[in-house]
Amino acid sequence: MRNPHKNKSTRKIRELTVVPELPDLEVAKNILNRTLSGQTIEEVEVGSPILLRRPTAEIFESTLNGLSIREYMRYGKFLIFHFEPAADLYINFMLAGRLRLQSPADPKQKKMGFRFKLENGLDLRYLDARNMGKIYLLLKDESTALIPNYNEQGPDALDPQLTPDVFRQRIKGFNAVIKHVLVNQRFIAGLGNAYADEILFSAHIMPFRKRSSLTDAEIEVLFNATKSVLQNAIATISARIGDTLQFEVRDFLQVHGKGGEPCPNCGSSISSVKSGLRIANFCRKCQF
């Protein structure tokens, strides 16, 4: 017999999971460049080989041991480590991936993807409570074509070359409901469920409208909302967390995760509707 209480608990955990999105990873990238750029890796350990999509754990450890981390970058939902000499590490955090700076003396976590012991005496650890993250190490002259779907992504949502004209041209190639278009990485890279809700609220657009119903004027408003919501989130998270690597700061969001609470604009109750595998949060009075 199924346990209804267990099912409710599982649903609640899934709804409360904070999935790293573009603002979280952009802030993490900035922190890493500010605090750990140029650090040499003195020891490498793979804890959960299932997270390592390529190459093998043995090659991963032997290749990175002794290399210096030249620079940290981000593209869409991927955080990228550029090593000297040439090697590149691509991490897709998926639902529950996290980076933590810890003492090497701290106990090793059960679901630790990898551990880098750095020359500054600290460990940089990748943790994943649900073992769903994807880690790819590309060796010298290897192409990102080896990473499934990476090259099929659209331009990064913060790419300066993503102009209003480019945004409008790209969005007209998609015919789903607008929220599903925003989270489609082939359209633009980096948006997930939380910030799609926020962008649509800022643009006063109902998440279930067909993309084809949007006028050019509404598409321009959506473009401006995309840029402003992401930039404001990056600034807010940066101010709140300093140099700590945290992906859990979401309490400043306007509607996402706020189902049943009053709308910050009109005071009516924020709706929470399941759409596919996602929960859409929106205001029925402010969004059309």
Summary of the structure (lengths in Angstrom):
residues: 288
radius of gyration: 20.1
end to end distance: 43.5
largest distance: 57.8
contacts: 866
relative contact order: 0.13
helix: 34%
strand: 25%
